[in-house]
Amino acid sequence: MAKVLEGHGMRILQKWNIAVPRNIVVTSVQDLDRSVSENPWLKNTQLVAKAHEALGSRFKLGLVRVKLNFTQTRSAVKSMIGHQIGGLTVREVIVSEMIPHSQEYYVAIQATRKGADILLATCGGIDVEENWNRVKSLSVEVGDTPSRTSLQTLARKTGFPGNLTGKIADFAGKLFAAYDKEDAQYLEVNPLVQRSFDGTLVALDVVTLLDADAKYRHPDWTFPFAAEFGRAYTNSEKELMEIDAKVKGSIKFIEIPGGDTAMLPAGGGASVYYCDAVVARGGKLANYTEYSGDPPDWAVEALTEKVCDLPGIKRVIVGGAIANFTDVKKTFGGIIAGFRKAKAKGKMGKVHIWVRRGGPREKEGLAAMRELAKEGFKINVFDRTTPLTDIVDLSLGKEPATNAKGSKKVVAK
């Protein structure tokens, strides 16, 4: 699941004929000034300025300013850019036209195990959570599309007046189409308002969560996904996300500053298991990484290079559980190529490598890993008979908890 910032979410809504305020995203006051020539409305309408970051409750945090003229907007942009909330630094501000309205509503589509729920409320804005008992829902099974009649019934049940039920039903139908066709997992418009001078329903804000693994189906998804952990994505993270969007299978990479234990596990389950084990045993993670679904060896090679580039690492933990269909020899081929490139750049001289893996062609893959010892790598290779947690213990210089018999290893000092 990947979060999309508000401005990009607005573009998706427009694609599905949902009205949104005119808006621009700027990174500085100078950027705002340069935008005036192409957006003259900035000078002749009231404006709203909001921090364009993956933050909830921006209004309560003082990162939303309303009813501004252009001069006041410049001041708001200047004060917001560079502002820090926790570990996050505001780098962008979205400036939009102020839409006159008297009432705010709430509409959302969220994925469920059986399909999706359509949520409506006659109360919207910053206090919708406090009035959650007023939110009504309609469940839609996978593959189904809600009828206009069912949406009108939901609107009446929610408490919308008769003159609005048709409009709300039509809006919810368009939002569901956007949710369904754009591979969304959550799509929320809050607030939804009725523009005073013509009655048009306008989405003033949108929360958009998409299935990142579906990016290859959407060539118009040229926007970056938003980081969810209080900082912007690093260049290495963004480069690997681009690769991930193009290949069969999956590769993931998140940097964790200050760690000395680099992770290169196969599969999400093994990745989380290894990370938990490292932390539980007193280690410091340098990254979260996984490769799964039998990705091409060149993608795994690129992932390995980024892992080896992490500063200050002392060890790399490779492998995972017993694969069902991932070709161990092929993916290990990508890892081995990445290790060799890193070594050629002087990266692996003091780094110890710990390998544990099982699955299709594991014998050949593990044998190829063992050959790296002859090239001067400090490598330790174990087969499927060694518990995963033993590898973590050994890598951190601790006594293994199980001391499983029958494991095979090669250790190069």
N, C-alpha and C positions, 0 to 999 in steps of 0.2 A: 504494500500500500504506500502510495506517495502523495504528499500534500502539494497542492498547487497554490501559489500565491494569488491574492484577490484579482489583480489586473489580468492575469492569464485565465483565471476562472471566468471573468467577465467576457473574455473573447469567446470562450466555449459557449456561454449562454447566448451570446449574440448569434452564433452559428445556428442555434436552434430557435431563432426568432423570439428570443426573450429580451425585452427592453431593459437596458441598463443605463446609468448616467454616463454622459461623456466624461472621459477620464484620461489621464496621462500618468506615467510613472517617471519620477525624476530622481536623480542621485545628488543634486546640488541646487543651490539657488541659481547659479549660472545656467544649469540645464533647464530650469523652469523658465528663465528669461528667454532662452533660445526657442522655447516651445510656443511662444506667444504668436509668432507669425503664422504658424500652421494651425493654431487653435485660438482664434480671436475671442471665443467665448470665455476664455480665462479672464479677460478684462471687463466683460459686461454682464457677469452673473455672480451670484453668491457662490462660494466654494466651500468644499470640505477637504481637509488634509488629514491623511491617516498614515501611520507607519506601515510600510509595505513589507511586513515580515511575518513569519510563522508564529504569531502571538495571539493568545486569546485575551479577551477582556481589555482590548486596547483603549476603549473609552475610559474605563475605570483606572487605567494606568496613565492617563493623561496624554495618550498618543493618538487622540482623535480631536480635531478642532473643527468647529462648524460655524456657519454664517460668517465666512471671511470674505473680505474684498481681496484684490490681488496683492496689495501691499502687506496685509496681514498674513496672507498665504506665504509670501516670501519669508516673513519672520518665523512662521510655523515650520517651514521646511528647514530653515537654518537651525532652529532649536532642536529639531528631531534628528537630523542627520548626525551620526556619531554618538547619539544618546545610547547609554548602556542600560539594559535590563537584565540583571543577573550576569550571565556570560555572553549575552547576545548584544551585538552592536547594530543599531539601525543604520542601514546603508541605502535604503530607498524609501520614498514617500509617494503614495498615490494621491493625486489631486483630482477631484471630480466635481461636477456641478451639483449644487444644492437642489434637490427635488422638493417642491412644495407639496405638503401632504398633511393630513390630520389624524391618520390612524396607521398603526404598524401591525403587520401580520407575520406569520412564521410558516414556512413550507420546507419540507425536507424529504429526501429519499435515502433510506439506509438499507444496506445489505443485511439479510438474515440467512440462516442456514437453509431455509426453504425457498428463498427468493428475495423479496424486498418489502419494506413497509413504507407507505406514504404517510407523512405526518403533517397535520395542519393545526393551526391555532389562530384565534382572533387577536391574540396578544403577541407582539414580537418585540424586537429590540434587545436591550441589555439585560432585561429582567425576565426573559422567557423561562429560564431555569427555575425561578421562584414561583412560576405559575404552571409547572409542568402537568398538573392535574387537569388543565384545560386543553392539553394537546390530545387530539384524537387521531386514530390511525386506520389505515386500510392495508391489509396484507395482500401481496400479489405473488403468486407462485412463479417459479423459474419458467421462463418461456412464455408467460402470459403477459397481456397488456391490459391495463385497467380501462374499462369502458367509461364514456363520458357520464353515463347515468350513475355508475357507482361512485364517480368522483363528485358529482353533484350531491348525491346522498351523503357522502362524507362531509362536504362543505356545509350542508344544512345541519348535520349532526354536531359539527364543530361550533355552530352558532353564527355563521355568516348570514346576513340578511338576504332576502330573496333576490334583490337586484344585483347581488354580488356572486351568488352561487355559480352561475354560468361562467363568469369570468375566472373565478378561482378554480373551477373544474378544468377550464381550458389551460390555465397557467400550470396547474399540477400535471396535466397531460403532457405539456411541452417539456416540463422539467423531468418527467419520467423518461421521455424519449431521449433527452440529453444524457441522463444517467445510464440508460440501457445501451445506447449506441456508442458512448464514449468510454465504455469499460470502467465506469465509476463504481466506487464502493460506498461513497457517501457524497451527497450533494445537498447543501443547505442554503436556502435564501432567507436571510434574517438581517434586517427587516425587508419584507415585501410591502410596498406602499402603493396607494392609488394616487397618481399625479393629479393635483387639484384642478388644473385648468382643462384637462381633457379626459380624465378618468382612466388613463392607461395604467396598467399594473407594471411597476418598475422594481427590479431587484437592486436594492441599495448596497447589499453586501452578499458575498457568496463564500461558502466553505466548500472546497473541492478536494476529494481524495480519490485518486485514480489507481488502477492496477498498473503499476510501473512495468510489469512484465508484458503488458499488451502494447507497449509503445511501438513495436514494429508494425502494428496494424494501423497506426495513425501518423502518417507522414507530416501532418500539420502540427503535431506536438513538438514544436521547435523550442518551447520554453523549458527552462531548467526546473526540476523539482525542488521543493523547499526542504532544507535540512530541518530535522525535528529535534536537534539536541543543542540548541542555543548558539549556533555559529553557522557561517556559510560553509558550503562544501569546499574542500581543498581542490586544487587542480588535479591531483592524482585521483581523488574520488570521482570528480566529474569525468575524467578521461575513461575510467573503468565503467562508469554508468553508461557512457556512449557505446562502449563495446558490449556491455550487457544487453543493451536494447537491440542489438543487431544479430546476436548469435542464438543458436539452439542451446537449451540449458540455461544456466545462470551463473554469474560471478558477482560477488558482493565484496565491498571493501570500505571500511570506515576506520579512520585514524584516531588513536587515543594518545594524546601527547603525554610524554613522561614515562612510558612503559618500556620494559626491556625484554618482554616475551612476545615474540611475533607469532601470529596464528595463521596457518594455511590449511585448515581442515576441509574435508569433503562433506557436503550436506549440512542443512541448517540445524538438524538435531545434534549432530556431532559437534558442530561449531559452538552451539550454546553449552553443550555438556563440557567441552574442553575449557571454554572460557570460565564457566562456574568453578571447574576444578582448579584452574590456575589461581583464581582469586581466593578460593577456599584454603589453598595451601600457601598463601602469602605472596604469590607472584604478582607482578604488575603488567597488565596487558598493554601492548603497544598498538593493537588494532583489533577490529572484528572483521573476519573474512570467511567466506565460504565459496566453494564451487560445487555445483550439483547439476543433475540432469544430463550428464555426459557432454559438457561443452567442448568445443574444438581445442586442440592442444595449443594453438597460437594464442587463444584467449587466456588459457591458464598460464601460459608463458608471460603474457603481459601482466597478469595479476601477481605472479611470483616476483617479477622485477619490482613492482611497487612495494611489495612486502619487504623485499631485501633493501629497498631504499629508505626504510624507516630509520630514523636516527636513534643511536644508542642501544640497538638491540643486541642481546647476548645469545639468544637462542631462537630457533624457529621450530614450531611443532607442526608436522605435516601429516595428512592422512585423515583417517576417520574410522567408522565402523566397517561392516562388511557390505559392500555395494551390491545392489541387485542387477544393475545393467550398465553402470558407468565403467568404461574400459580403463582399468587401473594402469596398464602399461602406457596407453595413449596419453592419459592425463598426466601421469608421472613424466612422460616425455616432455610435456610442456613445462613442468616444474623444473626438471633437470636442465632444460635449455635456459630457463630464467636464472637458475643458480649460476650457470656458467657465465652468462652475461654479467651478472652482478659481481662475480669473482674477477672477471676481466677488468671491471671498473674499481677493483680494490675494496669491494664491499663486504666480503665474507671471511676475511682472514681470521677473525676471533669469534665468529659466530658458530655455535654448535647446532646441528640439525638433528631433530628427533622424528623418526618416521614410524607410523603404525597404520597398516591398511589391509583389507581383505576385499575380495570380489573378483569379477572376471579378469583373467590374465594377471592375477596378483603375483604369481611366482615370477613371471618375466619382469613385471614392474618393480618388485622388490629387489630382484637381482640387478636391474639397471641402477637402482639407487645405491646399492652396495658398491658398485663400480666407482662411484664418486670418491670413495676413500682413497683410491689409487691416484686421484687428481689432487689430493691434498685437502679435501673437505673434511671437516670434523663432523662425521655423520654417524648416526646410530639408527639401525634399521631393525624393526620388529614385525613379526607376522601377526595373523589374526588370533593367535593363542595368548597373546599378551593383553591384559585389560587396558582400556584406554587411560584410566587414571594412573596406572603404573608409569606410563610415558611421562605424564606431568610430574609425578614424584621424582623420577630419575632426572628429568631435565632441570629441576630446581635443586638437585643435590640432596634429595630426601630418600629415605628408605621406602621402597614400594610397599603398599599396604597388603598386597596379595602374594607377591613373588610367584606368579604363575609358572608352572613347569612347562617345558616344551617350546618356549619361545626361542626364536632364532634372532641373533643380532650380530652386527659388525660394528665395532667402535673404533674410530680413528682418533687418536689423541692429538 
